[in-house]
Amino acid sequence: MGKSGGVVPLAEVRVQEGEPLENALRRFKRKVQQEDIIKEVKRHSFYLKPGEKRRMKEALARKRNRKKARKEQD
């Protein structure tokens, strides 16, 4: 969330006149995915101790580096 403690606007999709609800829902899902809202919610859904957070960050870095090395080999 923002450092100012304010409310962060979430994804919003307006349904145009005559537009099927399925199309609006599809646009909404795409917008949520682009804004990484779900990832952010999952990240804040439970507390991680600072040490656990650091280990998770290091593990992600190792995973990224392995993936990068694999791409360079091909």
Secondary structure as GFF3:
##gff-version 3
##sequence-region A 1 74
A	DSSP	alpha_helix	21	34	.	.	.	ID=ss1
A	DSSP	alpha_helix	37	44	.	.	.	ID=ss2
A	DSSP	alpha_helix	50	73	.	.	.	ID=ss3
###
